[in-house]
């Protein structure tokens, strides 16, 4: 970002290519540095926060689920969020989040209300978990968000052992191919972003044990994710089993292919996969698919 422009050159390049710069300028006014009272109230109701960042040691980008009883995430000021617990010891982002000043992007997505908000800034460890100094906060529309309700009490069993592989197993490929939702973390110079992708089951195509693709549906015209990928292909994906709490975290690189009529497809090449059973303690109901899903 330069001056008061909420976008960097990567996002601007994609906006210009698609022809939506004027619309992006309009919606970009919603991006601000402060946490408004309505945003603070929303955060305190959430049982999950997805966080994205780059591990400075490996250079890999990951998206991780942070969970707890509502209130575990809360605004402690106009520019700061506190997260109780933080990432688990075995999480791929545990080391990065333990270093002060790590750029992070977060998304709080509430399937119960089809609302979501994104917050980016810099994280630092605290005795209770971590704190994030926010530098950009904004909400997104409910497009492609599946509606779900919490369907049971919070499980207290700890997360199971990690399974780390360099390619997806047959079961993991079936899981990804059946997903209606995933989260994506991307990075830019001095910052990070976490976002959501949704659609009817099958919208993510598994091309091989190390390759995925998905269509980039029309959204808010900001092109923060594709803009980041235009300047840095590092990406982290998070697929959740909404019933069992199993998390499948993928890291690799992503590129965007542009087709006729403005069609866009993102191709992801896997470097490493981490599967954790019981990563989330919550059980959610079957989805009510978004009416916006193609």
N, C-alpha and C positions, 0 to 999 in steps of 0.2 A: 504494500500500500504506500502511496505517496501523497503527502498533503492530507486533504480531507477525502481523498478517493478511497472508498472501502475495498476496492479491488486492486489486485496486482496485475502485472502484464500478462500472465497466463490466462487469467479469467477474462481480461479485456480482449485478448486475441480470440478466445472462443466466442465471446459475445458478438464480436464483429463478424466472425465467420458465419454465425447463425443469423445475424441481423437483428439482435435484440438489445443493443446498447441503450437505447432510450428507456426501454422497460427495465433494464437492469439498474439504470440510474434512479428510476422511481422506487423500486423495491429496496435498493441499497440504502435508502434513508432510514430503514428500520434497523440497520446495524449501528449499535452504539457501544460505548465502553462501559456503561453502568448497568447494574442489576436493578430493575424497577421493582416496586413492591409486588405487582402482580406476578412477575417472574420469580421472585423470592418465595411467594406463597405456592407457586406451582412446584418448585424444586422440593419443598418440604413434604409434598405428598407422594413423591416418587420412591418406589422400592428398587430402582435400578438406574444406573448412570453408565453409559458407554464412553470410554475414554480412548483416545488415539494419540500415538506419539511414535517417534523414532528412537530405537535403542541406540545410543551413541557408540556403544562398543561394537555391535554387529552391523550397524547401519540399516537394520531391518525395521520396517514400519509394522506396527501391530494395533489392533483394536481389542480392547479388553472390557469385560463386564465387571462393574462394581455394584454390589448389592447390599441391602440391609433393610431394616424396618424403616418405614417412612419417617423422615426426619434425619436419616443418616447423612443426607446431603442438605446443607442449608447455607443460605447467604449470611455471612457474618459482617457484612458491610456493603457499601455501594459497589465495591469492586473486588470482593473476595468471597470465595465459597469454601466451606469446610466439608470434607468427606471423611466420615468415620470408617475406620477399617482399612481402606485403601486396597491395593491389589494383593492377592495371596502370594506367599513366598515363592511358589513355583510358576507364577504368571510370567509370560515373556516380557512384560513391562515392569516387573517388580524392581529391577535394578535402576531403570531409567527414572521411575517415579521416586526413587530414594535419593536422587541427586537434585539439589536445589537448582531452580531455573530451567528445568526441562520444559520446552514448548509443548503444550497439549491442546487438543480439541476435544470437546465433550458434546454429547447429545443426550438429553433427557426426553425419552419418548414414552408417552402414556397411552398404551393400547386401549385403556378403558374409555378415554375421552377423545381419542385420535388427535391429541395435541402433542407438540414437540417444541423444544427450544434448544438452541445450540450456544455454547459458551466456549471461548478460546482464551488462552492466556499462558501463564507459566506456573508450574507446580513446584511445590517444595514439601518435604516430609515434615510431619508434625508428630508429637507423641501419640495422638489418637488415630492418625492416618495420613492425610495430606490436605494441603490448602492450595487453592488456585487463585492467583491474582489475575482477574479478568481484564482483557483489553478489547474483546468484542463479544456482544451478546445480541441475539435476535431469535425470533420465532419463525417457524415455517408453516405453510398451509398443510391441511390434513391429507393431501393427495397420496394415494397408494399406501395408506396406513390401514392395516387390518385391525378390526376391533376385537379385543379380547378382555375377559374379566379374570380377576384372580379367583382361582377355583379351589383353593385349599389353604390350610395353615402353612406358615413358613417352616420348611424342613430345617432341622438343626444339625443334620449329619454334615461333616466337613466334605469338601470337594475330594473326589477320588484322585488316583494317580494320573499323571500326565502320560499321554501316548504321543510321542514325537516321531514324525515320518517325513520323508522327502516327496512322497506322492500320496494321493488319496486312495484308500482301500475301496473295495466294491461297496461296502456298507456306507462309507462316507460319501461316495459318489451318488448313491441313491438318496441319501439325506439331503445333499445340496440340491439335487435335481427336483426334490419335492418341496423345497423351501418357498415360502411366500414373502419372506423378509430377511434381509441381512444388513449389517452395518459395515461402512467402509471408512477407514482412516487414511488420510493423505497428508502430505507435508509441503511446505513452501519455505523459502528462506526466512528463518526466524520465527516460524509458526507452524501450527498443525490444525487439522480439521477432522471432525467426525461427523458422518452423515448417515442417512438411511436410504435403502433401496427396497421397494416393495412391488409386488405384482401377484398374479395368480400363480399357483404352483406350476413349475416348468419354465418360468421366465428366466431362470438361470440355466444355461446350457452347460453340461459337462462334456467337453470335447475330448478329453483324455484324462488320465490320472494326474496330470499337471497343468491342465488348461481349462479355463472357464470363459464364458462370455455371457453378456446380458445386454438387452437394449437399454439405451438411455432415454427414458420417457421424458416428455415435456414437463418442465417444473417451473421454478420461480424465476428463471432467466439469470440467476446470479452466476451459475457455473463455477462455484467455488471448488468442487471436487475435480471436474474436468480441467479447470484452470490450473490447479495444483499439478495434476498429472501431465499437463503440457510442459511444465518446467522441471518436474521431478517425478519419474514413473513409480517410485516406491509406493506401495499400498499394502494395507492390512485389512482383511475381511473377518467378520465375526458372524457365524451362523449359530443360532440358539435353538435347542429343542425346548419348545415352550411348555412341554409336559414334564419332562424329566430333569430339565435344568442342565443337560449336557451342553458344553460349549465347544465349537470347532473354530479355532483361530488359524487363519491362513496369512502368510506373508509372501510377498513376491513383487512383481511389477505389473503395471497396467497401462495400456495404450488405447486410444480412441480411434476408431475407424469411422469416417464420414461417408455416407451414401447419398443417393439422389433424394431430393425432396426434404432435405434436412435430417434424414435418418442418421442415427448414431449408435454404434455398438462398441462396448468396452470389452477388450480382451485382456484376460488376467493369466499370467504365467506364475505358477507356484514355485516357491523356494523351499518352504517348510510349513508343515501343518502340526498343530498342537491340539489334541482332543482331551478335554477334562470332563469326566462325569460329575454331575452334581455341582457344577460351577455356580449355578444360580439355585437358591433354595426355594424358588417360587414355582408354583404350578398354575398355568394359565389355561383358560377354556379354549375350545375349538374356535377358529377365527370366523368372524363375519367379514367377508372380503370387501375391500374398498370399492365403491361404485365407480371410482376413477380408473380402476385397473383395466387395461385394454383386453 
